[in-house]
């Protein structure tokens, strides 16, 4: 199991999800994606990490930091 930190911040009506420890791995630049709701944050982060690391989804665990609930819509 690989644990990855996801730094999250609200941007407009969605969430910017960044996986800083994966920046530059396997030819990818900045490792980021977006989620429409807080519920999608972990799913989108796992999808991105799986693609970059070439791992199965169930081999990845995400630790989310930086979610400020008052700043973005659900």
mmCIF file of the C-alpha atoms, coordinates in Angstrom:
data_MODEL
# 
_entry.id   MODEL 
# 
loop_
_atom_site.group_PDB 
_atom_site.id 
_atom_site.type_symbol 
_atom_site.label_atom_id 
_atom_site.label_alt_id 
_atom_site.label_comp_id 
_atom_site.label_asym_id 
_atom_site.label_entity_id 
_atom_site.label_seq_id 
_atom_site.pdbx_PDB_ins_code 
_atom_site.Cartn_x 
_atom_site.Cartn_y 
_atom_site.Cartn_z 
_atom_site.occupancy 
_atom_site.B_iso_or_equiv 
_atom_site.pdbx_formal_charge 
_atom_site.auth_seq_id 
_atom_site.auth_comp_id 
_atom_site.auth_asym_id 
_atom_site.auth_atom_id 
_atom_site.pdbx_PDB_model_num 
ATOM 1  C CA . UNK A 1 1  ? 0.000   0.000  0.000   1.00 0.00 ? 1  UNK A CA 1 
ATOM 2  C CA . UNK A 1 2  ? 1.368   3.397  -0.992  1.00 0.00 ? 2  UNK A CA 1 
ATOM 3  C CA . UNK A 1 3  ? 0.164   6.424  0.995   1.00 0.00 ? 3  UNK A CA 1 
ATOM 4  C CA . UNK A 1 4  ? 0.078   9.737  -0.877  1.00 0.00 ? 4  UNK A CA 1 
ATOM 5  C CA . UNK A 1 5  ? -0.680  13.204 0.516   1.00 0.00 ? 5  UNK A CA 1 
ATOM 6  C CA . UNK A 1 6  ? -3.257  15.271 -1.351  1.00 0.00 ? 6  UNK A CA 1 
ATOM 7  C CA . UNK A 1 7  ? -3.180  19.034 -0.807  1.00 0.00 ? 7  UNK A CA 1 
ATOM 8  C CA . UNK A 1 8  ? -6.642  20.431 -1.481  1.00 0.00 ? 8  UNK A CA 1 
ATOM 9  C CA . UNK A 1 9  ? -7.923  23.959 -1.897  1.00 0.00 ? 9  UNK A CA 1 
ATOM 10 C CA . UNK A 1 10 ? -11.214 25.367 -3.131  1.00 0.00 ? 10 UNK A CA 1 
ATOM 11 C CA . UNK A 1 11 ? -11.193 27.130 -6.502  1.00 0.00 ? 11 UNK A CA 1 
ATOM 12 C CA . UNK A 1 12 ? -14.531 28.607 -7.483  1.00 0.00 ? 12 UNK A CA 1 
ATOM 13 C CA . UNK A 1 13 ? -17.127 25.857 -7.353  1.00 0.00 ? 13 UNK A CA 1 
ATOM 14 C CA . UNK A 1 14 ? -14.658 22.955 -7.340  1.00 0.00 ? 14 UNK A CA 1 
ATOM 15 C CA . UNK A 1 15 ? -11.584 21.681 -5.522  1.00 0.00 ? 15 UNK A CA 1 
ATOM 16 C CA . UNK A 1 16 ? -7.999  21.716 -6.768  1.00 0.00 ? 16 UNK A CA 1 
ATOM 17 C CA . UNK A 1 17 ? -6.309  18.448 -5.740  1.00 0.00 ? 17 UNK A CA 1 
ATOM 18 C CA . UNK A 1 18 ? -2.501  18.351 -5.872  1.00 0.00 ? 18 UNK A CA 1 
ATOM 19 C CA . UNK A 1 19 ? -0.217  15.395 -5.164  1.00 0.00 ? 19 UNK A CA 1 
ATOM 20 C CA . UNK A 1 20 ? 3.109   17.222 -4.668  1.00 0.00 ? 20 UNK A CA 1 
ATOM 21 C CA . UNK A 1 21 ? 5.232   14.127 -3.992  1.00 0.00 ? 21 UNK A CA 1 
ATOM 22 C CA . UNK A 1 22 ? 4.317   12.809 -7.455  1.00 0.00 ? 22 UNK A CA 1 
ATOM 23 C CA . UNK A 1 23 ? 5.423   15.929 -9.357  1.00 0.00 ? 23 UNK A CA 1 
ATOM 24 C CA . UNK A 1 24 ? 7.792   14.951 -12.156 1.00 0.00 ? 24 UNK A CA 1 
ATOM 25 C CA . UNK A 1 25 ? 7.380   11.170 -11.806 1.00 0.00 ? 25 UNK A CA 1 
ATOM 26 C CA . UNK A 1 26 ? 7.085   9.138  -15.031 1.00 0.00 ? 26 UNK A CA 1 
ATOM 27 C CA . UNK A 1 27 ? 7.269   12.229 -17.205 1.00 0.00 ? 27 UNK A CA 1 
ATOM 28 C CA . UNK A 1 28 ? 4.340   14.043 -15.575 1.00 0.00 ? 28 UNK A CA 1 
ATOM 29 C CA . UNK A 1 29 ? 4.808   17.682 -14.633 1.00 0.00 ? 29 UNK A CA 1 
ATOM 30 C CA . UNK A 1 30 ? 2.744   19.006 -11.755 1.00 0.00 ? 30 UNK A CA 1 
ATOM 31 C CA . UNK A 1 31 ? 0.481   16.259 -10.416 1.00 0.00 ? 31 UNK A CA 1 
ATOM 32 C CA . UNK A 1 32 ? -2.943  17.846 -10.029 1.00 0.00 ? 32 UNK A CA 1 
ATOM 33 C CA . UNK A 1 33 ? -6.584  17.203 -10.813 1.00 0.00 ? 33 UNK A CA 1 
ATOM 34 C CA . UNK A 1 34 ? -9.905  18.670 -9.766  1.00 0.00 ? 34 UNK A CA 1 
ATOM 35 C CA . UNK A 1 35 ? -12.988 17.445 -7.959  1.00 0.00 ? 35 UNK A CA 1 
ATOM 36 C CA . UNK A 1 36 ? -16.486 18.884 -8.146  1.00 0.00 ? 36 UNK A CA 1 
ATOM 37 C CA . UNK A 1 37 ? -17.380 17.959 -4.553  1.00 0.00 ? 37 UNK A CA 1 
ATOM 38 C CA . UNK A 1 38 ? -15.547 17.016 -1.356  1.00 0.00 ? 38 UNK A CA 1 
ATOM 39 C CA . UNK A 1 39 ? -16.786 13.456 -1.848  1.00 0.00 ? 39 UNK A CA 1 
ATOM 40 C CA . UNK A 1 40 ? -14.868 13.231 -5.152  1.00 0.00 ? 40 UNK A CA 1 
ATOM 41 C CA . UNK A 1 41 ? -11.535 14.449 -3.741  1.00 0.00 ? 41 UNK A CA 1 
ATOM 42 C CA . UNK A 1 42 ? -10.199 11.041 -2.682  1.00 0.00 ? 42 UNK A CA 1 
ATOM 43 C CA . UNK A 1 43 ? -11.523 9.274  -5.792  1.00 0.00 ? 43 UNK A CA 1 
ATOM 44 C CA . UNK A 1 44 ? -9.889  11.776 -8.140  1.00 0.00 ? 44 UNK A CA 1 
ATOM 45 C CA . UNK A 1 45 ? -6.618  11.713 -6.173  1.00 0.00 ? 45 UNK A CA 1 
ATOM 46 C CA . UNK A 1 46 ? -6.493  7.902  -6.305  1.00 0.00 ? 46 UNK A CA 1 
ATOM 47 C CA . UNK A 1 47 ? -7.199  7.943  -10.059 1.00 0.00 ? 47 UNK A CA 1 
ATOM 48 C CA . UNK A 1 48 ? -4.354  10.383 -10.665 1.00 0.00 ? 48 UNK A CA 1 
ATOM 49 C CA . UNK A 1 49 ? -1.892  8.517  -8.437  1.00 0.00 ? 49 UNK A CA 1 
ATOM 50 C CA . UNK A 1 50 ? -2.767  5.186  -10.086 1.00 0.00 ? 50 UNK A CA 1 
ATOM 51 C CA . UNK A 1 51 ? -2.044  6.604  -13.534 1.00 0.00 ? 51 UNK A CA 1 
ATOM 52 C CA . UNK A 1 52 ? 1.236   8.242  -12.549 1.00 0.00 ? 52 UNK A CA 1 
ATOM 53 C CA . UNK A 1 53 ? 2.554   5.348  -10.458 1.00 0.00 ? 53 UNK A CA 1 
ATOM 54 C CA . UNK A 1 54 ? 1.125   2.613  -12.689 1.00 0.00 ? 54 UNK A CA 1 
ATOM 55 C CA . UNK A 1 55 ? -0.518  0.941  -9.686  1.00 0.00 ? 55 UNK A CA 1 
ATOM 56 C CA . UNK A 1 56 ? -3.954  -0.515 -9.034  1.00 0.00 ? 56 UNK A CA 1 
ATOM 57 C CA . UNK A 1 57 ? -6.431  1.754  -7.245  1.00 0.00 ? 57 UNK A CA 1 
ATOM 58 C CA . UNK A 1 58 ? -6.596  -0.537 -4.209  1.00 0.00 ? 58 UNK A CA 1 
ATOM 59 C CA . UNK A 1 59 ? -2.803  -0.209 -3.763  1.00 0.00 ? 59 UNK A CA 1 
ATOM 60 C CA . UNK A 1 60 ? -3.103  3.524  -3.016  1.00 0.00 ? 60 UNK A CA 1 
ATOM 61 C CA . UNK A 1 61 ? -4.226  5.352  0.105   1.00 0.00 ? 61 UNK A CA 1 
ATOM 62 C CA . UNK A 1 62 ? -4.770  9.112  0.147   1.00 0.00 ? 62 UNK A CA 1 
ATOM 63 C CA . UNK A 1 63 ? -4.281  11.466 3.085   1.00 0.00 ? 63 UNK A CA 1 
ATOM 64 C CA . UNK A 1 64 ? -6.164  14.715 2.412   1.00 0.00 ? 64 UNK A CA 1 
ATOM 65 C CA . UNK A 1 65 ? -4.881  18.027 3.805   1.00 0.00 ? 65 UNK A CA 1 
ATOM 66 C CA . UNK A 1 66 ? -6.097  21.589 3.458   1.00 0.00 ? 66 UNK A CA 1 
ATOM 67 C CA . UNK A 1 67 ? -9.866  21.122 3.017   1.00 0.00 ? 67 UNK A CA 1 
ATOM 68 C CA . UNK A 1 68 ? -11.567 24.280 4.194   1.00 0.00 ? 68 UNK A CA 1 
ATOM 69 C CA . UNK A 1 69 ? -15.287 23.500 4.167   1.00 0.00 ? 69 UNK A CA 1 
ATOM 70 C CA . UNK A 1 70 ? -16.538 27.096 4.242   1.00 0.00 ? 70 UNK A CA 1 
ATOM 71 C CA . UNK A 1 71 ? -14.690 28.107 1.075   1.00 0.00 ? 71 UNK A CA 1 
ATOM 72 C CA . UNK A 1 72 ? -16.327 25.971 -1.603  1.00 0.00 ? 72 UNK A CA 1 
ATOM 73 C CA . UNK A 1 73 ? -19.698 24.621 -2.527  1.00 0.00 ? 73 UNK A CA 1 
ATOM 74 C CA . UNK A 1 74 ? -20.541 20.973 -2.033  1.00 0.00 ? 74 UNK A CA 1 
# 
